[in-house]
Amino acid sequence: MLEKLITRNWGLKERLYNINEYERLGGFLALKKVLSLSPKEVIEEVKRSNLRGRGGGAFPTGVKWSFLPQGQFPRYLVVNGDEGEPGTFKDHALIENDPFRLIEGCIIASYAIQAEHCFIYIRGELEEEAKLLEDCIKQAKDKGYLGRNCFGKKGFNLEISVFRGAGGYICGEETALLNSLEGERGVPRLKPPFPAIKGLFGYPTIINNVETISYLTVIFEIGGDSFAQLGVEDEGGTRLICLSGDIKRPGVYEIRVGTPLKDIIYNIGGGPKEGKKIKAVFPGGISSLPLTPEELKLPYSVSGLKQVGSMPGSGGIIVIGDDICMVWVALRLAKFFHHESCGQCVPCSIGTGWLEFILKKIEGGESSKGDIQLIENITDNIFGKTLCPFGDAASMPIKTILNKFREEFITHIVEKRCPYRVVV
Amino acid sequence: MNTLSFYALPFISCQFLALNIILLTHTDKDYIKLKLLKMPFETDKVHELVEAYPDKKLFCLSLLRLIQKEKGFIDTEAIKEVATFLELPVAEVQGVATFYSMIMRKRMGRYHIKICTNISCSINGSFKLVSFIKDKLGISPYEITPDGLFSFEEVECLAGCGYGPVMIINDDYYTNVTLEKLEEIIKRIKDKGR
C-alpha cells in the first residue's frame, strides 16, 4: 500500500543534511543520467512519465515546460514552496526530511528548461527550513554542483536562491508569487500572458511545486515509463498525501496515484478517531469539494475525483468526524478565504466577507429567512467571476457543503442554535 | 526591466540576526560577484548597490523584513524611510507593508505567539490554547501583556496540519501543543524574561 520512492530516505534527518551522505544513499545518480541527455530529451522523458503538477492545478509538467518560447533567454525556474493550503504539509516535510532531493530536482529542471537562475520561494514562517536549504545550497556550491559549469558540464551555469515570503495564502498562486518575488503586493496577474511566456521580471518563467520538482529525481532513477505505470492512465507515479483532522494516524505518506480513498483513510490512516464516524472528507485541501462517506470508494486521482467534481489538489486529506458541525466548517472556510483574499476582485473580496457574516449568523442561531438562498446567490456570483482560481476555491466548497448537508443548515435555522459539540 | 542587457538579481537574506545583503550580479565576463554588506544601513553602500538596478522595487519586501527584524514592527516612519530610500511613492511601500500578514504594523510583545486556528488544528483543540492565553495572560489578539513580554494572534494554516495544534513563537515552531506544553513554554519564557 505504502510506496517508498521519494520517501525512501525519510526519517534519517540530520544524516541527510550532509551532501556526502546523500550521495552515498544514491543521491545525484538521477542528475548524472540527466546530464548525459539533451534538454529536449529530458522534457520528453518527463512527458512520458505523466507527471502532473502537485501544487493543486495538476497540469502535466512536461507539457508546461514545452510552452517556453523558442530561443528566448534568460529563463527562470521558480519553485513554489509557499505551502499554505489548509490540510497540506508535504512540502514542509519534504524539505525537512530530504532537502538535497529538492536541490537535485532544481538542477534537473533548470537543465531541462535551460534556466540559469532558480528561486525557491518558501513560506516566511518556515525559518528553519529556509536556513536548512541555504546551507544545502552552500554545500552543493562548495562541491561544484552549483555555480559555473556545474557538475562539470560545460556551459551549464546555475544559481539557486532561497526567497522568503512574508505570509499570505494567495502568494501560492503562481502569478501572485511572481509579484511577491519582485517585491510587490502578492496579487495575481491577469493571464494571458502566462508565466511561461512572460513571467519573472518579464522573462519566460516556469513555476513548479516543491513536490513536483523533487519527483523529477525519482523519474530519472526508475525511468519515465515505469514511473507512468505506477499510476493511472492520465496521471503517473506515486504522490504524497497528508492526512489530518479526525484520523488515528495523521501524517505524510506516499501512495500510488489511483489508490481508493477508502484504503487511504482506513488502511493507512487507521480510520477515524475512536468512537467517531466520518462525516465528510476534503480530498485535496479545503479548496476541493468535500466528499461524503459514500463517495470514498473513488480512486485518488485527478480523473477519479473529477467524477464528483472534486480534485486531489495539493494532497491534503482532511477527515471531519460526525460530531463536528458542518455549518462551522463552512464558516471556518469563509473566514479563511475572507482573511486571505487579496482584495483585487470585488466578487471575491466582498463576497467572502458576506459569506462569513451570514454563516456566523446561522451558526450563532440568529439566522433569518432566506439565508440559505442568499448563500447560494453569493457563491454563484463569486464562481467564475474572479481573476484567479481563488474565487472558485472560495465559493464552490461552501456551496457543496450547503448542498450535501442542507439538513444541518435547516436544523440550525429552525432550532436557532448549533446542535453539535462546539469546537470553538 | 526588459531592456536590461544583463539580468541582475538582488537577493536579500536575513539569516541569523546578522543582516546581510547578498547581491548576485550576472554579467558575461564575470559570472558571479558576491557582495556581503553589514546592515543596518551603511546607506552609502546600499545606495550604490540599489542604483545598479533599474527597478528598485525588488528590495521593498526584503527591506521591510530586515527592518522588522531590527525594530520589531513597521511604523509610518519606517515606511517613509524605505520609500525615500527606494525612491518609491510612500503609498506603494505602504501597500506592500499592509499586504503581508507577517509584517506587523504596530509593536508586538517580545514573544509573539501565533496559533493556527484552521480546521485541522481546531479539531485537535487549538481553541483551548487560545482561550488559555486569553485567560492566563489576559490579552486579546494583538494586545501586549503589561510586562511587554507576550502578544498573540490567531493565524491561518501554518503547514503542520497533521501535528496540530501548531504554534509559532517568534521563529520557533511547536507541534502537538497541549495545554500543559503551552503552560510550560510560557513559564520558561517568563523566567527567562525576569
Chai-1 contact restraints between the chains, C-beta under 6 A:
chainA,res_idxA,chainB,res_idxB,connection_type,confidence,min_distance_angstrom,max_distance_angstrom,comment,restraint_id
A,P74,B,Y7,contact,1.0,0.0,6.0,A-B,restraint_1
A,E83,B,A159,contact,1.0,0.0,6.0,A-B,restraint_2
A,G84,B,C157,contact,1.0,0.0,6.0,A-B,restraint_3
A,P86,B,N118,contact,1.0,0.0,6.0,A-B,restraint_4
A,P86,B,I119,contact,1.0,0.0,6.0,A-B,restraint_5
A,P86,B,C157,contact,1.0,0.0,6.0,A-B,restraint_6
A,G87,B,C161,contact,1.0,0.0,6.0,A-B,restraint_7
A,F89,B,A159,contact,1.0,0.0,6.0,A-B,restraint_8
A,F89,B,G160,contact,1.0,0.0,6.0,A-B,restraint_9
A,F89,B,C161,contact,1.0,0.0,6.0,A-B,restraint_10
A,F89,B,G162,contact,1.0,0.0,6.0,A-B,restraint_11
A,H92,B,A159,contact,1.0,0.0,6.0,A-B,restraint_12
A,G124,B,M102,contact,1.0,0.0,6.0,A-B,restraint_13
A,E125,B,L158,contact,1.0,0.0,6.0,A-B,restraint_14
A,E125,B,I168,contact,1.0,0.0,6.0,A-B,restraint_15
A,E127,B,D171,contact,1.0,0.0,6.0,A-B,restraint_16
A,R148,B,Y31,contact,1.0,0.0,6.0,A-B,restraint_17
A,S161,B,F11,contact,1.0,0.0,6.0,A-B,restraint_18
A,A166,B,Y100,contact,1.0,0.0,6.0,A-B,restraint_19
A,A166,B,M102,contact,1.0,0.0,6.0,A-B,restraint_20
A,A166,B,I103,contact,1.0,0.0,6.0,A-B,restraint_21
A,G167,B,Y100,contact,1.0,0.0,6.0,A-B,restraint_22
A,G167,B,S101,contact,1.0,0.0,6.0,A-B,restraint_23
A,G167,B,M102,contact,1.0,0.0,6.0,A-B,restraint_24
A,G168,B,Y100,contact,1.0,0.0,6.0,A-B,restraint_25
A,E182,B,L58,contact,1.0,0.0,6.0,A-B,restraint_26
A,G183,B,K57,contact,1.0,0.0,6.0,A-B,restraint_27
A,G183,B,L58,contact,1.0,0.0,6.0,A-B,restraint_28
A,G183,B,C60,contact,1.0,0.0,6.0,A-B,restraint_29
A,G183,B,L61,contact,1.0,0.0,6.0,A-B,restraint_30
A,R185,B,G95,contact,1.0,0.0,6.0,A-B,restraint_31
A,R185,B,V96,contact,1.0,0.0,6.0,A-B,restraint_32
A,R185,B,F99,contact,1.0,0.0,6.0,A-B,restraint_33
A,F201,B,M1,contact,1.0,0.0,6.0,A-B,restraint_34
A,G202,B,M1,contact,1.0,0.0,6.0,A-B,restraint_35
A,G202,B,N2,contact,1.0,0.0,6.0,A-B,restraint_36
A,C242,B,G162,contact,1.0,0.0,6.0,A-B,restraint_37
A,S244,B,S120,contact,1.0,0.0,6.0,A-B,restraint_38
A,S244,B,C161,contact,1.0,0.0,6.0,A-B,restraint_39
A,S244,B,G162,contact,1.0,0.0,6.0,A-B,restraint_40
A,G245,B,S120,contact,1.0,0.0,6.0,A-B,restraint_41
A,G245,B,I123,contact,1.0,0.0,6.0,A-B,restraint_42
A,D246,B,I123,contact,1.0,0.0,6.0,A-B,restraint_43
A,P250,B,G162,contact,1.0,0.0,6.0,A-B,restraint_44
A,G251,B,G162,contact,1.0,0.0,6.0,A-B,restraint_45
A,I318,B,I119,contact,1.0,0.0,6.0,A-B,restraint_46
A,I318,B,S120,contact,1.0,0.0,6.0,A-B,restraint_47
A,R332,B,I119,contact,1.0,0.0,6.0,A-B,restraint_48
A,F336,B,E156,contact,1.0,0.0,6.0,A-B,restraint_49
A,V423,B,S122,contact,1.0,0.0,6.0,A-B,restraint_50
A,V424,B,F127,contact,1.0,0.0,6.0,A-B,restraint_51
